[in-house]
Amino acid sequence: MDVRAKESAGIIGKLDFRSRSIRVLYGFIFIVLIVVSLACLLPPLWVLSSSLKDIKEFFAIPPTLIPHTLQFDKLWETWSQLNFTRLYANTLLMTVGMVAFSILFNGLMGYFFAVLKPAGHRFVFVLVLWTMLLPNTLGMVPIFKNIIDFPVLGVNLTNTFWPMWMMAGAHAFYVIVFKGFFEGIPQALIDAAKIDGGTRLAIFFRIVVPLSMPVMMAITIFTVNATWADFFWPYMVLKDKSMWTVIVAIFNLRTVVPLDIQFIALTFAIIPPALLFLFFQKYIMQGFTFSGIRG
């Protein structure tokens, strides 16, 4: 049994390689994937290498992929000149809030659809699905009007992270992912908690949440990656320089700092999400798996 499992492990097993056509197909797919990988890796690698070049080599024609000169002092110069400590801190603060809102409110909505299932929940779920069909540009004007004059409270939420946090708490895709995962939790556990007198919120926080760490980790990684790359709403909302995130600062300072310094700033912006994917790619792939399991 173990030998057969090893022989057939993966998409193409060792027995399949005995066929010449399979070997040719495998080699072709492998070459295509290498070409695609290089096409994806070359632009960020070129940015990384160009950021350390001497200014003359930076503007040399034709450009050099491997730099002949390395000026590492430009890294600290860029960090201090653009105050990346503050930019990272702002981005981290916005990210933490968006992760908290994404998990809490989208998780509660998924719990509403998957476990509570009150009357009319199917209709509400259809409305949530419909929001994914609407173009993002459709809601820009009304959302911005609500940001500058928040309903009921009448406060202006510009130069705060609250608009981004609240928008993260109403993400249809995350709701669908949570719903699909929660539906896989054994109903017997939910019923046992109800018999023991657990309230709906107690069941969510004491039963559902501890069993949902994989999907919560996947949602966290999705949210962190999306937050780091988010530009439009932070640019529209964060007008005070002290509130800028990394991406907003790089865009706003593009006419102020030299081009080589901009490349180093882009390098600082690329490194965190690249490390995130490198160390947590297993959970990212699990998130795509969860999103396709159920309804």
C-alpha distance (Angstrom), angle and dihedral (degrees) to the residues before:
residue distance angle dihedral
M1 . . .
D2 3.81 . .
V3 3.80 91.8 .
R4 3.79 91.8 53.0
A5 3.78 90.8 47.7
K6 3.79 90.7 53.6
E7 3.78 92.0 45.6
S8 3.81 92.3 53.4
A9 3.81 99.1 36.6
G10 3.80 113.9 133.9
I11 3.78 130.4 11.7
I12 3.80 93.1 -58.6
G13 3.80 116.1 35.9
K14 3.78 128.6 -154.5
L15 3.78 90.9 -101.7
D16 3.80 90.3 57.5
F17 3.80 90.9 57.1
R18 3.79 89.8 67.0
S19 3.79 86.7 75.8
R20 3.81 113.1 83.5
S21 3.80 93.0 -148.6
I22 3.81 90.7 55.2
R23 3.81 91.0 50.7
V24 3.81 91.3 50.1
L25 3.80 91.9 47.5
Y26 3.81 91.2 47.7
G27 3.81 91.7 50.0
F28 3.80 91.7 48.9
I29 3.82 92.7 49.9
F30 3.80 90.5 46.5
I31 3.83 92.3 52.8
V32 3.81 91.9 47.2
L33 3.80 90.8 51.3
I34 3.80 91.1 49.9
V35 3.82 90.8 51.9
V36 3.81 91.8 48.3
S37 3.81 91.0 47.6
L38 3.81 91.8 51.4
A39 3.81 90.6 48.4
C40 3.81 89.0 54.2
L41 3.80 96.1 42.5
L42 3.80 101.6 43.4
P43 3.85 98.1 70.2
P44 3.84 95.9 53.4
L45 3.82 90.7 40.1
W46 3.81 89.4 52.4
V47 3.81 90.1 50.5
L48 3.82 90.8 49.3
S49 3.80 93.7 49.0
S50 3.80 95.4 41.9
S51 3.80 92.9 51.8
L52 3.82 91.4 69.0
K53 3.79 98.0 44.5
D54 3.76 125.7 113.4
I55 3.80 111.0 -99.0
K56 3.83 91.7 -111.1
E57 3.78 92.6 50.5
F58 3.79 89.6 44.0
F59 3.81 91.0 63.9
A60 3.81 95.3 35.1
I61 3.81 118.5 128.8
P62 2.97 119.0 -111.8
P63 3.81 94.6 32.4
T64 3.79 120.5 -126.4
L65 3.79 120.2 -128.7
I66 3.81 93.6 -161.2
P67 3.82 108.4 49.2
H68 3.82 118.8 -127.6
T69 3.80 90.9 -157.3
L70 3.79 128.1 43.1
Q71 3.80 120.3 -161.9
F72 3.79 105.9 -175.6
D73 3.81 91.6 171.7
K74 3.81 87.2 74.0
L75 3.81 88.8 69.4
W76 3.80 93.4 63.6
E77 3.81 90.8 39.2
T78 3.80 91.0 56.2
W79 3.80 93.0 43.1
S80 3.80 93.2 53.8
Q81 3.80 96.8 36.3
L82 3.81 94.0 53.8
N83 3.83 93.6 33.4
F84 3.79 93.9 -126.3
T85 3.79 90.9 178.4
R86 3.80 88.9 67.8
L87 3.82 92.4 41.2
Y88 3.79 92.6 51.6
A89 3.80 90.8 46.3
N90 3.82 91.9 51.7
T91 3.79 92.2 46.7
L92 3.81 91.2 47.3
L93 3.81 92.1 50.1
M94 3.80 91.9 49.7
T95 3.80 90.1 46.2
V96 3.81 94.3 51.8
G97 3.80 91.5 51.0
M98 3.79 93.4 47.1
V99 3.80 91.6 49.2
A100 3.82 91.0 50.5
F101 3.82 92.9 48.5
S102 3.82 92.8 43.4
I103 3.78 94.3 53.0
L104 3.81 98.4 38.3
F105 3.79 103.9 43.7
N106 3.80 99.9 29.3
G107 3.80 88.7 44.6
L108 3.80 91.1 52.0
M109 3.79 90.2 49.3
G110 3.80 90.9 50.0
Y111 3.82 88.5 48.9
F112 3.80 88.4 51.3
F113 3.81 91.9 55.4
A114 3.80 99.7 36.8
V115 3.81 104.6 38.0
L116 3.81 113.1 12.5
K117 3.82 96.1 41.4
P118 3.82 99.0 177.6
A119 3.77 122.5 -174.1
G120 3.79 111.1 -63.7
H121 3.80 95.4 19.0
R122 3.81 91.9 128.1
F123 3.80 91.5 56.6
V124 3.81 91.4 48.7
F125 3.79 90.1 49.2
V126 3.81 90.0 53.1
L127 3.82 88.5 53.3
V128 3.80 89.4 52.5
L129 3.80 89.8 51.2
W130 3.78 90.9 49.1
T131 3.81 90.8 57.8
M132 3.80 87.7 65.2
L133 3.81 89.6 58.8
L134 3.80 93.9 55.7
P135 3.82 117.5 91.9
N136 3.80 114.2 -112.9
T137 3.78 91.8 -126.3
L138 3.81 90.1 64.8
G139 3.80 93.3 72.2
M140 3.79 101.0 37.7
V141 3.81 97.9 95.4
P142 3.84 98.4 44.4
I143 3.81 91.4 43.1
F144 3.80 92.0 51.1
K145 3.81 91.0 47.6
N146 3.81 89.0 53.5
I147 3.81 90.1 49.0
I148 3.80 95.0 54.5
D149 3.83 91.8 41.5
F150 3.79 109.5 22.8
P151 3.84 111.5 -153.1
V152 3.83 118.5 -102.5
L153 3.81 93.7 -2.9
G154 3.80 93.9 56.0
V155 3.81 93.9 -150.8
N156 3.78 129.4 142.2
L157 3.81 111.0 -120.6
T158 3.80 97.6 -171.2
N159 3.80 115.5 123.8
T160 3.80 89.4 29.5
F161 3.79 132.4 96.1
W162 3.80 93.5 -131.0
P163 3.84 96.2 97.4
M164 3.83 92.1 54.7
W165 3.80 91.6 43.8
M166 3.80 93.1 51.5
M167 3.81 93.0 46.3
A168 3.81 89.1 52.0
G169 3.81 88.4 55.5
A170 3.81 91.3 60.0
H171 3.80 103.8 53.7
A172 3.80 114.4 143.5
F173 3.80 95.0 -160.5
Y174 3.81 92.4 53.7
V175 3.80 90.0 48.6
I176 3.81 90.1 54.8
V177 3.82 91.3 48.2
F178 3.81 92.2 50.4
K179 3.79 91.7 45.7
G180 3.79 92.4 51.8
F181 3.79 92.4 50.5
F182 3.81 96.6 43.4
E183 3.80 90.8 53.1
G184 3.78 87.6 62.9
I185 3.81 93.3 59.4
P186 3.84 110.1 103.9
Q187 3.79 110.7 -100.8
A188 3.82 89.0 -142.3
L189 3.81 89.9 71.1
I190 3.80 91.5 52.3
D191 3.82 92.0 47.4
A192 3.82 91.7 48.3
A193 3.80 90.5 52.5
K194 3.83 90.6 50.3
I195 3.82 91.1 50.9
D196 3.82 89.2 52.0
G197 3.80 88.6 56.4
G198 3.78 99.2 -102.9
T199 3.78 116.4 161.9
R200 3.80 121.5 -131.8
L201 3.80 92.6 -100.8
A202 3.81 92.0 44.1
I203 3.80 90.3 53.2
F204 3.79 89.8 50.1
F205 3.81 96.3 50.0
R206 3.83 98.8 34.9
I207 3.80 102.5 35.5
V208 3.79 111.7 17.5
V209 3.81 100.5 38.1
P210 3.84 96.7 50.8
L211 3.82 89.4 50.6
S212 3.81 92.5 48.3
M213 3.80 102.3 60.5
P214 3.85 94.3 119.0
V215 3.80 94.6 54.7
M216 3.80 91.5 40.7
M217 3.80 89.4 53.4
A218 3.81 90.2 50.3
I219 3.82 92.2 49.3
T220 3.79 89.7 47.6
I221 3.80 91.8 54.3
F222 3.81 92.3 45.9
T223 3.80 90.3 50.4
V224 3.80 94.9 46.5
N225 3.79 91.8 50.0
A226 3.81 92.7 46.2
T227 3.80 92.1 47.0
W228 3.78 93.5 50.9
A229 3.80 91.1 52.0
D230 3.82 96.1 39.4
F231 3.79 111.8 118.3
F232 3.80 114.3 151.2
W233 3.80 102.9 64.0
P234 3.82 96.4 35.8
Y235 3.80 87.6 50.3
M236 3.81 91.8 49.8
V237 3.82 95.8 43.5
L238 3.82 106.9 32.3
K239 3.81 104.6 67.5
D240 3.81 97.0 149.8
K241 3.81 111.4 89.6
S242 3.80 91.3 -137.8
M243 3.84 89.4 61.4
W244 3.80 98.4 49.4
T245 3.78 119.8 126.5
V246 3.81 122.8 -142.6
I247 3.81 96.4 -93.0
V248 3.81 94.0 44.5
A249 3.80 92.0 49.4
I250 3.80 93.3 50.4
F251 3.80 90.5 51.5
N252 3.80 95.9 45.1
L253 3.81 93.6 47.2
R254 3.80 96.1 45.9
T255 3.83 92.0 105.6
V256 3.80 94.8 42.8
V257 3.81 105.6 51.5
P258 3.84 127.4 52.9
L259 3.77 119.9 -95.4
D260 3.81 94.8 -109.5
I261 3.82 90.3 54.1
Q262 3.80 88.6 50.5
F263 3.80 89.1 55.2
I264 3.79 91.0 53.0
A265 3.79 89.3 48.9
L266 3.80 88.8 52.1
T267 3.80 88.0 50.9
F268 3.80 90.1 54.9
A269 3.81 88.3 49.4
I270 3.82 93.9 49.6
I271 3.81 98.6 48.2
P272 3.87 101.1 68.4
P273 3.85 98.0 51.3
A274 3.82 90.0 41.3
L275 3.81 90.7 54.3
L276 3.79 89.8 44.5
F277 3.79 91.9 56.5
L278 3.80 92.6 41.9
F279 3.81 95.1 56.0
F280 3.81 100.3 32.3
Q281 3.81 103.7 34.6
K282 3.83 90.3 119.2
Y283 3.80 91.1 62.3
I284 3.80 91.6 43.9
M285 3.80 90.7 56.4
Q286 3.81 89.5 45.8
G287 3.78 88.4 55.6
F288 3.79 91.6 56.8
T289 3.81 88.2 47.8
F290 3.81 92.6 51.6
S291 3.80 91.7 49.2
G292 3.80 90.9 59.1
I293 3.81 101.2 43.2
R294 3.78 100.9 83.5
G295 3.82 147.1 4.0
